[in-house]
Each structure stands twice: as structure tokens, then as C-alpha cells.
Amino acid sequence: MDTDRAVEANEAIRAFMSLRAGRPLLPEEQEEYRHLLAAWAAAAHAVATEPGRHSDTTPLPPC
């Protein structure tokens, strides 16, 4: 289910960022973050465009 993918991607981003808290991301880390964010965005879009879904059920991006 796309909701599961969005939640998993969100959790991956949070875990990635928590390991790097308090410092800027290195260039290679920025690239990895962009990939994680793209995976989250694709999953969140799939959730938002599922038939019968309301947009307010789309998971929010990580902070």
C-alpha cells in the first residue's frame, strides 16, 4: 500500500537526519537526502491521488 511506503520513507528520512543532527549535511549526504525525499514525495503523491482518498490523509513531510 502506498501509505506504508510514505510512512517508511518518512521514517527513513527521520533516521537519516537524526544521525546527522546539529551539523550541515555533507555534499554526498545532501544527495542521499534528495533521494530519500524523492521517494517520500512519490509515495505521498500516490497516496494523495488514490481514488476515494482525501488530501488531508497524505502523510506530512519530515521536519
N, C-alpha and C positions, 0 to 999 in steps of 0.2 A: 504494500500500500504506500502511496506517495507521502502520506502523513508520517509514516515511520521513517522514510528516507529523509524528510525535512528535519525531524527530531534528531535522527542520528547525525546528520550534517551539522546541526546546531551544537550538539554535544561535542563533536569533533573540533569545531571552532573554539568552543569554550575551553576544552582541554589544551588545545594548541596554545591559546593565548595565556592561559593560567601558568603554563611553564615559562612564559616569557614576560610575566608581569613586571612592571617597573622599569622597563627598558624599551628602546625602539627596536623594531624588527630589523634584522639584517636583510640585505637585498634578496638572498635566497629564501629567507623566511617570508618576506613580502610576497614572493611568487607562490609559495605554498599556501599562504593565506588567501591569495586571489583564487587559487584552485578550489580551496575549501568553500569560499564564499560563493563561487560559481555553482558548485554542487548544491549548496543550500538554496540558492536562488532558483535553480532549475526545479528542485523538489518543491519549493514553496509555490512556484508558478503552477506546477502540475496540480497541487492541492487546490489552489485558488480557482483553477479552471475546470475542476471535476464537475460533472453535471450534478445539480442538486446541492452544491456547496455554496455557502455564503462566504463572502470575502473576510468576514470577521473571524473565521476559523483558521485562517492562514497563520502558521507559526511566525512569530516576530523574529527579526534577525538578532544575532547576539549583540550585546552592548560592547 
